[in-house]
Amino acid sequence: MNTPELHARVATIDITPGLGLRLGGRESARVGRWVHSTLELNIVVLTSLTGSSCFVSVDSLYAGKELTNTIAAATERYFDIPKSCVVVAASHTHSAPNIDQSKPRLGPLDVSYRDAILAKVTKTLDHLSDTSARPVEIYAGVHRCHAAVSRRRFWPVPRLCRSGLVGPGVIMAPSQSTLSDPFVRTMSLVDGKSREEICCIWSYACHPTGLPYSDCLSADYVGEVREEVRRSAGTGCAVLFLQGFSGDVRPRSRTLTRYEQVKAIAIGPRFYQMAATEWRGWAREISMAVITARDTAQRRTASERFLVGGGEVELPLSTILPSASAEKILTWKSLALYEGQRILTVNAEPLNQWVEIVGGEKQVSDQWCVGCEGDVFGYLPTSQTLVEGGYEAEGFKRAFGLNGAFVPVPEKILTAKLAERESE
């Protein structure tokens, strides 16, 4: 059996802006007044005799249409890679300027900052096309991590809020619900000659919303992990983060005082911000899970069936949200870097339950579910979510410029489309 050789080109771009820009992620106004951690855009271009692909990780709330299209055009021009094999994944940090002009409620667009990123990434891809690709081996690992919790909790009694007394329902508070995907996954690309780790790709499902500062530029826990990986791999290692299906998953709350526990009886439970020292310990918990996954990783050898780029499913968002405008497109991409793997991406914030819904493929033993890819339209709820209500079912629409109701069972339509594409 012939084993196709995989080659990689990597790059890291510092995209930390100057101070004073508005931050994205919330409808309230916040400004970046100091730098907690650098913002980065990391790139890996992969080529083999059987296909090519490009993965980009950017420290922003969403990549947005302009950055996604710019990268797709550049990778096609310089590497002849189709857009179906290009993944542009946002870390989803809430402590960076908004570069997605379609979501002004989540932070105003600073055009000069966005355009500077577009110019830098185009120039970098051009430069990479003139550099020699390095033969690499893949080492993949996985480790369970308990740093994230479900944020959808049913509260059975009426509670007081600013608008008055509201009845029972789903609220945003710590839940004991079991997550469908509580795992950190890693892929290390190791130079086959020098044995240097030139790239680490990792994934975890958790909203980067636990940082106890509201006025800083930061990659949140993603930056902490990046720094930890480079302590062992070296500063030249490109570290790419692929946000998991984290629509209803966030950092856990700090321990409540007795007063807060009593107060919750009247106003209901909610998340309480961790202190700085507690947050650092929490972020280190994720970092150590990533390091453990890397340290216990197994080499994955590509076979004759090696596939760098797979299928793409595009359908109008109106298929599941009838009121959506015609230009809104829902996009799923399926890629693999080694036998038994599937990287399934979607331009949405899917709830964690979607991991179970899209799983079950017999030939897939290592599935990576990646949200916040490309031009994100909003949250992707399930039929259960729509029945229960809450922010992820209805509350998010205003901030994303959406309205109307989803079809009752969106997963039925989408899984049928995915199955149809993968059977071709």
C-alpha positions in Angstrom: 0.0 0.0 0.0 1.4 3.4 -1.0 1.3 6.1 1.7 1.0 9.6 0.3 3.4 12.1 1.9 1.9 15.1 3.5 3.7 18.5 3.2 3.0 21.7 5.2 3.7 25.4 5.1 2.9 27.4 8.2 2.8 31.1 9.2 1.8 33.2 12.2 0.6 36.8 11.9 0.3 39.2 14.9 -3.0 41.1 14.4 -3.1 42.9 17.8 -4.4 46.4 17.0 -3.6 49.7 18.7 -5.4 50.6 21.9 -8.7 52.4 21.9 -10.8 50.3 19.5 -14.2 49.0 20.4 -14.4 45.4 21.3 -16.8 42.9 19.8 -18.9 40.2 21.4 -21.5 42.1 23.4 -24.1 44.8 22.6 -22.7 47.0 25.4 -19.8 49.3 24.5 -16.3 48.2 25.6 -12.9 49.5 24.6 -9.5 47.7 24.5 -7.4 49.8 26.8 -4.5 47.3 27.4 -3.2 44.1 26.0 -3.8 40.9 28.0 -2.5 38.6 25.3 -1.7 39.1 21.6 -4.2 38.5 18.9 -3.0 36.2 16.1 -3.9 34.7 12.8 -2.3 31.3 12.2 -2.1 29.5 8.9 -1.2 26.0 7.7 -1.3 25.0 4.1 -1.3 21.2 3.6 -0.6 19.4 0.3 -0.3 15.8 -0.8 -0.6 13.9 -4.1 -4.3 13.3 -3.3 -5.4 16.8 -2.4 -4.7 20.1 -0.6 -6.3 22.2 2.1 -5.7 25.3 4.1 -6.6 25.9 7.8 -6.7 29.4 9.3 -7.3 30.3 12.9 -8.1 34.0 13.7 -8.5 35.6 17.1 -11.8 37.4 16.5 -15.5 37.0 17.4 -16.2 35.8 13.8 -14.1 35.8 10.7 -16.8 37.4 8.6 -17.5 37.4 4.9 -14.7 39.7 3.8 -11.9 37.8 5.5 -13.3 34.4 4.5 -13.6 35.4 0.8 -10.2 37.0 0.8 -8.5 33.8 2.1 -10.5 31.6 -0.2 -9.5 33.7 -3.2 -5.8 33.8 -2.2 -5.5 30.1 -1.5 -7.1 29.3 -4.9 -4.8 31.7 -6.6 -1.5 30.6 -5.0 -2.2 27.0 -4.2 -5.1 26.0 -6.4 -7.1 25.0 -3.3 -10.9 25.1 -3.7 -12.9 26.9 -1.1 -14.5 23.7 0.0 -11.0 22.8 1.4 -10.4 26.1 3.1 -11.4 26.4 6.8 -11.4 29.9 8.3 -12.1 29.4 12.0 -12.6 32.2 14.5 -11.4 31.6 18.1 -14.6 33.4 19.1 -12.8 35.6 21.6 -15.1 38.4 23.0 -12.0 40.6 23.7 -11.1 41.6 20.1 -12.4 44.2 17.7 -15.3 43.0 15.5 -14.2 42.4 11.9 -17.6 41.2 10.7 -19.5 44.1 9.2 -22.8 42.2 9.1 -23.1 42.3 12.9 -22.8 45.9 14.0 -24.8 45.3 17.2 -21.9 43.0 18.3 -19.4 45.8 17.9 -18.8 48.5 15.2 -16.4 47.6 12.4 -13.1 49.5 12.2 -12.5 49.3 8.5 -8.8 50.2 8.7 -8.2 47.4 11.2 -10.1 44.8 9.1 -8.4 45.9 5.9 -5.0 45.7 7.5 -5.7 42.0 8.4 -6.8 41.3 4.8 -3.6 42.8 3.4 -1.4 40.9 5.9 -3.0 37.5 5.2 -2.9 38.0 1.4 0.8 39.0 1.6 1.6 36.0 3.8 -0.1 33.5 1.6 1.7 34.9 -1.4 5.0 34.5 0.5 4.1 31.0 1.5 3.6 30.0 -2.1 7.2 30.8 -2.7 8.6 28.8 0.2 9.4 25.1 0.3 6.8 22.9 1.9 8.1 20.6 4.7 7.3 16.9 4.9 5.3 16.3 8.1 4.0 13.5 10.2 0.7 13.7 12.1 0.3 12.9 15.8 -3.3 13.0 17.1 -4.4 12.9 20.7 -7.5 13.4 22.8 -8.1 14.1 26.5 -11.2 14.7 28.6 -11.5 18.3 30.0 -14.1 19.4 32.6 -13.5 23.2 32.3 -16.8 23.9 30.4 -20.4 23.6 31.4 -23.8 23.9 29.8 -25.3 27.4 30.2 -28.9 26.3 29.5 -30.8 25.7 32.8 -34.5 25.3 33.3 -35.7 27.3 36.3 -39.0 25.9 37.5 -40.3 28.9 39.6 -41.1 32.5 38.8 -38.2 35.0 39.3 -37.6 38.7 39.5 -35.8 40.5 36.7 -35.7 44.1 35.4 -38.9 43.8 33.5 -40.7 42.3 36.5 -41.8 38.8 37.4 -41.2 36.2 34.7 -42.4 32.6 34.7 -40.5 29.3 34.6 -38.2 28.7 31.6 -34.7 28.2 30.3 -32.2 30.8 31.6 -28.5 31.3 31.1 -27.1 29.7 34.3 -24.9 26.8 35.3 -26.5 23.5 34.4 -25.7 20.0 35.4 -26.5 18.7 31.9 -23.9 16.3 30.5 -22.0 17.7 27.5 -22.0 15.7 24.3 -18.3 16.6 23.6 -16.2 17.3 26.7 -12.9 16.5 25.0 -9.8 18.4 23.9 -8.4 17.2 20.6 -4.9 17.9 19.2 -3.0 17.3 16.0 0.7 17.9 15.9 2.5 18.3 12.6 6.1 17.2 13.1 8.8 17.8 10.5 9.8 14.4 9.2 13.5 15.4 9.0 14.2 17.8 11.9 11.6 16.3 14.2 10.5 19.8 15.0 6.8 20.4 15.8 5.9 23.1 13.3 2.2 23.2 13.9 -0.3 22.3 16.6 -4.0 22.2 15.7 -6.4 21.8 18.7 -10.1 22.0 19.4 -12.4 22.4 22.4 -16.0 23.5 22.8 -16.2 26.5 25.2 -17.3 30.1 24.8 -14.3 32.4 25.5 -16.4 34.5 27.9 -14.8 33.9 31.3 -12.0 36.5 31.2 -12.5 38.7 34.3 -11.5 41.9 32.4 -13.8 44.0 30.2 -11.4 46.5 28.8 -8.5 44.5 27.3 -7.4 42.9 24.1 -7.1 39.2 24.6 -7.3 35.8 22.9 -8.8 34.6 26.2 -8.0 31.0 27.2 -6.9 30.3 23.6 -3.9 32.6 24.1 -3.0 30.9 27.3 -3.0 27.5 25.6 -0.9 28.9 22.7 1.7 30.2 25.1 1.9 26.8 26.9 2.3 24.8 23.7 5.1 27.1 22.5 7.0 26.6 25.8 7.6 23.0 24.6 7.3 23.3 20.8 9.2 26.5 20.4 8.1 30.0 19.4 8.0 29.2 15.7 5.2 26.7 16.1 1.9 27.8 14.5 -0.9 27.1 16.9 -4.4 26.9 15.4 -7.5 26.7 17.5 -10.8 25.3 16.1 -13.8 26.3 18.2 -16.0 23.3 18.9 -19.8 23.2 18.9 -20.1 25.6 21.9 -23.3 27.5 21.3 -24.6 26.5 24.8 -21.2 25.9 26.5 -19.2 28.4 28.5 -16.7 28.5 31.4 -18.0 27.4 34.8 -19.1 29.9 37.4 -17.1 30.7 40.5 -18.3 29.3 43.8 -21.2 31.4 45.2 -21.3 33.0 48.6 -24.1 32.1 51.0 -25.7 35.5 50.2 -25.6 34.8 46.5 -27.2 31.4 47.1 -30.1 32.9 49.0 -30.4 35.7 46.4 -30.8 33.1 43.7 -34.0 31.9 45.2 -35.6 35.3 44.2 -33.9 36.2 41.0 -32.8 32.7 39.8 -29.3 31.4 39.4 -26.8 33.0 37.0 -23.1 32.9 36.2 -20.7 34.8 38.4 -17.4 36.0 37.1 -14.2 34.3 38.2 -11.5 36.3 39.9 -8.3 36.8 38.0 -6.4 34.1 40.0 -9.3 31.7 39.6 -9.5 32.3 35.9 -5.8 31.7 35.4 -6.1 28.3 37.2 -9.2 27.5 35.0 -7.3 28.4 31.8 -4.3 26.3 32.9 -6.7 23.4 33.4 -7.4 23.6 29.6 -3.7 24.1 28.8 -2.8 21.0 30.8 -5.5 18.9 29.0 -4.0 20.1 25.6 -0.5 19.2 26.8 -1.6 15.8 28.0 -3.4 15.1 24.6 -0.1 16.1 22.8 2.1 14.0 25.1 -0.1 10.9 24.6 -0.8 11.4 20.9 -0.4 8.5 18.5 1.1 8.8 15.0 -1.5 8.7 12.3 -0.3 7.4 9.0 -2.1 8.5 5.8 -3.2 5.6 3.6 -4.2 5.3 0.0 -7.6 6.7 0.9 -5.9 9.8 2.5 -8.1 12.8 1.9 -7.1 16.4 2.7 -10.2 18.0 1.3 -13.7 16.5 1.3 -17.2 17.6 0.6 -19.1 20.8 1.0 -22.8 21.3 1.5 -24.3 24.7 0.8 -28.0 25.5 1.2 -30.0 28.7 1.7 -30.4 29.5 5.4 -34.1 29.9 4.6 -34.3 26.1 4.3 -34.4 26.1 8.1 -35.2 29.7 8.9 -37.8 30.7 6.2 -37.5 34.5 7.0 -33.8 34.6 6.3 -32.6 36.7 3.3 -31.6 35.1 0.1 -27.9 35.9 0.5 -27.6 34.0 3.8 -26.1 30.6 3.1 -25.6 27.7 5.6 -22.3 25.9 4.8 -21.0 22.6 6.0 -17.5 21.4 5.1 -16.2 17.8 5.7 -12.4 17.3 5.6 -9.9 14.7 6.9 -6.2 14.5 7.5 -5.8 10.9 8.3 -7.7 7.6 8.2 -10.7 7.5 10.5 -10.9 11.3 11.0 -13.6 13.7 10.0 -13.4 17.4 10.6 -17.0 18.8 10.2 -17.3 22.5 10.1 -20.3 24.9 10.0 -20.7 28.6 9.7 -22.8 28.9 12.8 -22.6 28.5 16.6 -24.1 25.0 16.9 -25.3 23.7 20.3 -23.2 21.0 21.8 -26.0 18.4 21.2 -25.3 18.7 17.4 -22.1 16.5 18.1 -24.4 13.5 18.7 -26.8 14.5 15.8 -24.0 14.5 13.1 -22.1 11.6 14.5 -22.5 7.9 14.0 -20.5 7.4 10.8 -19.1 3.9 10.9 -15.8 4.8 9.2 -15.2 7.8 11.5 -13.4 7.1 14.8 -12.1 10.6 15.4 -14.6 13.3 14.7 -13.8 17.0 15.1 -16.9 19.2 15.2 -16.0 22.8 14.5 -18.2 25.9 14.7 -17.6 29.6 14.1 -16.2 28.9 10.7 -16.4 31.4 7.9 -19.3 33.8 7.6 -21.3 32.9 10.7 -25.1 33.5 10.5 -25.9 33.0 14.2 -26.8 30.1 16.5 -27.9 26.7 15.2 -30.5 25.3 17.6 -32.0 21.8 17.7 -35.7 20.9 17.9 -35.3 20.4 21.6 -33.9 23.8 22.0 -36.7 25.4 20.0 -39.3 23.7 22.3 -37.5 24.8 25.4 -36.9 28.4 24.3 -34.1 30.6 25.7 -31.4 32.7 24.2 -30.0 30.1 21.8 -33.5 29.5 20.3 -34.9 33.1 20.0 -32.9 35.6 22.1 -29.9 35.8 19.8 -31.7 36.9 16.7 -31.8 40.6 17.3 -28.0 40.9 17.7 -27.5 38.9 14.4 -30.1 40.8 12.4 -32.4 37.8 12.1 -36.1 37.3 12.8 -38.9 34.8 12.3 -39.0 31.2 13.5 -36.9 28.2 12.6 -38.6 25.1 11.2 -39.6 22.7 14.0 -37.0 20.0 13.3 -33.9 21.6 11.6 -31.7 18.5 12.3 -33.9 16.4 10.1 -33.3 18.6 7.1 -29.6 19.1 7.7 -28.6 15.5 8.4 -30.4 14.4 5.3 -28.4 17.0 3.2 -25.2 15.8 4.8 -25.9 12.2 4.2 -26.8 12.9 0.6 -23.5 14.7 0.0 -21.4 12.0 1.7 -23.1 9.2 -0.3 -22.0 10.7 -3.6 
